[in-house]
Every structure is written in C-alpha cells, then in structure tokens.
Amino acid sequence: MLGKDLREAGMKWCCKGFQGNFQMAGSRGFGIFVSTKDGPEPRFILQHRALDESSPILNTTYPVSVVSGAYIQFCPWCGVRLKEFYRDTYRELDRSDLTVPI
C-alpha cells in the first residue's frame, strides 16, 4: 500500500509534511520512507534524488551524487520520535527497494 492507498486505509500521519514527503519517495526531490531490510528495527530515511528514475545519468568530469540519504529519528517537520509514532504501522511505510547501497 502506497500513497493514496494509505490515506484511504486510514493511516495516521504525524503531520502533512511527513505524509507529503512519503508520497514523493522515489521521485526527484526529497522523500521519506522506512527500510526494514537491514534488520528487525525500522530505519527512517530522508532521501534526496537529483533526477527522476527515467532521466539519463549526467556525463560530467566531476563526481555528482544522484541519490543521497540520511537516517533520521525525528520528523523534520513536527519533531515526533518516528519509531514511537509509527511503531504499529511502520511496515506499511516500508519502501526498502528505494534504499541505495552505501
């Protein structure tokens, strides 16, 4: 279940900022999602993508980060502790396929 499906299913969001950025995850710009592929504890990831998935890779003479991300513990918009707020629903936010190997 993603985006619209979660709204219709009655997902309780901590705030509109988190909800909107979750819905943007995987596309150009900022997104937020959960990954559970590296262990039993959920990891909340704030990610930025410089390009849409269908965009050609830039040919430059210098390194460019196309995707970057950071693990976060608190919502950047409202400040709630994410593991506590989403403790019963984080599996519905799991988008482990969007993680980028470090």
N, C-alpha and C positions, 0 to 999 in steps of 0.2 A: 504494500500500500504506500503510495507516494502522493505528496502534494494535496490535490483536490480530494482524493480518496480519504486521506487522514482527516481533513476538515469535516467531510460528511460523516465519518465514523465517530466524530465527537472527540478528537484528540484535544487534550487540554494543553495549550501552549503557555509558556511562561510570559511571552509578550509578542507583539506583532513583528518586532524586529527579528526575533528568532524564527518565527514562522515564515516570514518572507524570505529570509536567507536560506532556510532549509529548502524551500521550494525552488530556489535558484541553484542549489548544489549541482555541480556537474556542467554548468554553462559558464560563459565568460563573465568575469567579475567575482564578487565574493559569494561564498556559500558556506553553509554549516551542516554537518551531518555527524552520525555516530558510526564508529567502526568497532566491530567485535572480533575481527579476525586474528588479533594478536594475543588473545587471552580471554579469561572469563569476565574481566571488568570492561565496561564500555569506555571508549575513548571518544571524546567530543572534539571534532576537528573543525577549525576555522580555516577555510581554504580559499585561495585566490587563483583564478585561471586567467591568463593573459589572452588566450584565444579560445574560440569555440572549437568543439571537437572536430568539426569538418574543415577548419581553416588549415591552410598549408603551413608547415613549420617554417619559421623565419630562417633565411640564409644570411647569417651575419659573421663578421670576423671576431666577434667577442661573445662571451657566454651570456645567454639570456635564460632566465627562469620562466618557463611557460606555466608551470604549476608550482605553487608554494603553499605550505600549510603549517599550522601550529596546533598543538594540543592545548585545550583550554579547560578550565574547571568552573568558571563562572560565565554567565551570559554577558556578552559585551554591551548589551542594550539595557538590561534591567538588573543585572547583578546577582541573580539567584544562583545557588550552587547546583549545577546541572545534574550531577549524579543523584542528588537527593530529589530534585523536582521531577526528573524523568525516570526514577527508579523502577516504576512499574510499566513504563511504556517505551523504554529506550530501544527495545528490539524492533519496534515499528519504525524507528528512525534510522535503522542500520542501513547504511549505503557503503559497506566495506569495499565494493567494487570501485569506488571513487578514490581510494587511497593511492598514493604514489610511493613506490619503494624509496627508502632513504639510502 
